[in-house]
Amino acid sequence: MMSDFVYDKAAVGSRIRQKRLAMHMTQEKVAEKTEKSIRLITEIERGTVGMSIETLLCICEVLKTTPNDLLLSEAKPSDSELDWLIEALSNASDHVRSSAIDILRSYLRST
């Protein structure tokens, strides 16, 4: 049975770009970490070329996401913000993380 799935290179490339930007990474950094060329990463993000499963998995590892998130889901604008927030809190010191969470809780209770 055939699926209705269509590999939309432009949409996948856009999702990769959104994830990369949410993580404050450059194309050069993704290329370095995936051991792929900058040109390939650029062309993937533009949707002008597809990618192998190996490349997809490497990109997913670097961007801390899954193939399903890049291939199937529509990226929600808030997803990148949440990813950034999680990453920022994960990298913060215990004191900064605790303070940020307290501030966020206070703000959300007031709205």
Secondary structure, DSSP 8 states (H G I E B T S, - for coil): --------HHHHHHHHHHHHHHTT--HHHHHHHHT--HHHHHHHHHTSS---HHHHHHHHHHHT--HHHHHTS---HHHHHHHHHHHHHHHS-HHHHHHHHHHHHHHHHH-
